[in-house]
């Protein structure tokens, strides 16, 4: 199965390179630097989405395949693209979402060690395909990484000091996430960046049947990745969409049947929040909230 998924990712990469990444038609000369975002206007928008299964709308009523035109998709990426177009902009979309992907090679190895089957990492697979013409880039990743960390704890790979192990893996994720952000800025210096943090995955329905230690490890990983890594992008001038402290994220009506991915309603909330952040250029995550501890901590 992993070989088939890897072949699919490679095929998608080849398709994107042949088609020129789908973003060459939108200029970026007038876009502000990532540290000084400007509002979206009627100027052309070259929108690139970097992410995993959420980026292609897994769990939505109309999911999309990566790199394939999907004008009626109900995941957050096509919904945001349509929303941007409503402002009068001509939008070119490059969706680099890879279901199951993790952030870097180290997380890919961890996923393999616990049988997670992640097909690719974003630093080596998605980053080289970000169009240099991108004027808006959204980054939403970490869920698969947090799940791999919790699965490793569940498999006994953490040894006797679970907290230290989880924190060390969060740091590895952090290095990969920063490399991804730095690489996007280098490839597309005219792009506005928006990043999305993680909710407390231990508070989502899919984790409810997990053993206590796995739930607590999942919480420590997700909260650590949000507070210690993703939220800190705000200090680099990057708006952070705060899923961790948004109670709507945990509402069952906003989640799909798998209890992990958003439903159409959940994706619509994320798309609108991203749109508003692209208009204002400002959003700051909460420093703390009750959602950060939904199960007893480690």
N, C-alpha and C positions, 0 to 999 in steps of 0.2 A: 504493500500500500504506500509506504514512504517513497519507494522508487517511482511509482506512478505519479505521486504528487510532485516529486522533484522534476520529473519529465514535463509535467504540466507547467510548472513555474518556468523552466527553461524555454519551453515553447512560447510562453507569454512574453518572456524577455525578448526573444527573437522577433516576435510580432511587433513589439513596441519599437524596437530599433529600426525595423523595416518601414514602419509607418511614421517615423520621425517623432515619436513620443506624443503626437497629437497636439502639441502646443506651440508649434513654430509660427503659427499665424498671429499670435498676440504679442505685441511689443511690450517691453518693460522699461523703456528708457525714462518714463516720467514717474515711475513708482518710487516711493520713498524707501529708505533703508529699513531693514527689519527692526532697528532700534527706534525708529520714528514713524510708525505706521500712519497712513493717511486713509481717509474714508474711501470706500468703493464708490466710483462715479460711473457715468455712462461710458467711460473709456473701456476698451476691450479688456477682458479678464482672462488670463490663462491660469486656470485653477488646477492644482495638482494635489491629490489626496494620497498621503502615505499612511498605511495602516494594515490591519489584518482583516478578519472576517467581518467586523463591523463596517469597514469601508466599502465592502461589496454588498452589504445589506443582508447578511445571513440573519434569519428570523423575521425579515420583512415579508409582506405579501407579494412583493415584486422584487426579489433579489437580482443582482447583476453579476455577470461574469467579468473578471478583470479585463480591462483594455478593450472591451466590446461596447459600442454605443448602447446606452440604456436610458433613453429619454424619459421613460415612464417608471423608472425604479423608485422604490419607496424607502430605501436606505438614506442615511443622512447625506451622503455625497451627492447623488443626483438631485435630492430635494434642495440642498444648498445651491447647487448649480442653477436650478430653475429659479430659486429665490433671487439669486444675483442677477439673473436675466430680467426679472421683473423691474429692476431699477433702470433698465434701458441699456445695460451692458451686453455686448456680444461675448458670450462665455465659451471658452474652449476648455474641455475637461480631460484630464489625464488621471485615471483612477488606478493607482498602483497598489491597491489592496490585495493582499495575499492571505487567504484563509489559513489560519494556523501559524502564521509567521511570528517570530520573536525578534528581539532587537539586534542581537549581535551573535557572533560565532560561539561565544561562551554559553549563552543561553540556549543556543541550538544544541550544543553538546549536552547540556543538562537535560533538555527535553528528550534527547535520544536515550540518555541513561535511564530515564524513568518510563520509557515507552510512549512518550508524548507524541512523537511523530511529526514535530514541526518541520515543514517542508523547506524553509528558507529563513535567513535572517535579513533584516531590512538594511543594515549597513552595507552588506555585500551585494544584495539583490535589488532592493528598491532604490537606494541612493544613487547609483550610477545612471538610473533611468529618469531622474528628475529633470524635466526640460529646463534648459537654461533660460528660456523665455518666461518661466513661471512668474506671475505677479502675485499669486496667493497660494500658499501651501498650508494645508492642515495636517497635523500629525496626531494620531491616536493609536497608541500601542501600550502594551504592558500586561494585558489580561492573560495572555498565554504564558508570559514569563512568570507572573505570580502563581499561576496554576502549576507550572513546572516546579517552582520552589516548594510549594506546599506538598506536591506529590513526592518530591525528594525526601522531605521530612517524614512523610508517611511511610516511605520505603526504608527508613532507617539510615539514610545517608548523612544525616546531620550529627550523628553521634550523640553524646550526652549533653551538649550545649546547643540547644535548638535556637535560642535567641541569637547567639553569635553567628551561627550558620546562616540564618535568614538574613541578618544584617549584612553579612559578607556578600551574599547573593544580590541584595539590593544595591550594594556598591558596584558590583559588576554590571548590573542593569544600568546604573547611573552613568558609568563610563561609556557604555554603548549608546545611551540616549544622547549624551552630550556630543558624541562623535557623529551621530545622525544629524543633530541640529547644526553642528559646525559644518558638516558636509553639504547640507542643503543651502546654507548661507553662502558657501563657497561656490556652489554650482549655479545658484540663482540669486545673486546679490541684490537684485531689485525686488525680490519677493517679500510680501508681508507674511509672517509666520503666525499661525495660531496653533496652540497645543491644547490637548484635552487630557485632564488627569483621570485617574482611575477611581471608581467608586470602591467602597469597602466590599470586596467580593464575598466576604464571609456573610454579608447581610443579604445576598441574593438567594433566591430559592434553590438554585442548583446545588449550593453548598450545604443545605440544611441536613442532608443525610450523611455528611462526612463525619468521621470520628472527631472528637473534641480537639485533639492535638492538630489535626489537619486544618480544622476551622481556624484555630488560633494562629497557626503558621500562615494561613492564607491572609488573615487579617493583618498580621504584622508585615507581611510582604507588600500587600496592596497599599496600606497606609504609609509604609516607609517609602515606597516608590513614588507615591503622590507627594508627600510632605518633604522628603529629602531630595527628590530629583525633579519631578515635573513642575511642582509649584515654584521651585527656585528659578525657573525660566522667566518668571515675572521680573526678577532683578536684572535680567538681560534685555528687558524691553519687549518681551514676548507675551501677549495676552494669553492667560490660562483659563480655559473653560472648566469650571469647577463641578465635576460630577460627584466627587466625594461627599460634599456637603449639601447636595441638592436632593431634598426628600422625594422629589418626583421620580428619581432614578430607581428607587427601591419599591415603588408602587407597582403591584402585580399587573395592573392594566397597561403599564408602559413596558412590560417585558413580554417576550415571545414565549411559546410553549416550553422551550428548553430551560427557562428560568435563568438564562445567562445573557443572551443577546436581547437587544431592545425589540419591541414590537413597532409597527408603523407609528403608533403614538409616541413611543420613546424616541424613535429616530427623528420624528418631526420636531420634538422639543430640542434635541441636539442641533439639528440643522438651523433652527431659528436662533438659538443661542449663539452659534457660530456666525450667523449672518449679522446679528446685532454687534458682535465683537468686531467684525470686519468693517462695520459702518463707523463705530465709535473709536476703534483702535485701542480700547481700554477694557480690561476685565481683570480683577484680582481675586485669587481664591481666598477662602476663609482660612484663618490661621488654625482654627479648631472648630469642632462641632460634635454633636452627640453621635453622628454616624461613624466617627472614627473608632468607636469601640462598641460593637454590637454583640460580641462574645467576650468572655473573660480573657484578659491579655496574658501573654506569655510571661 
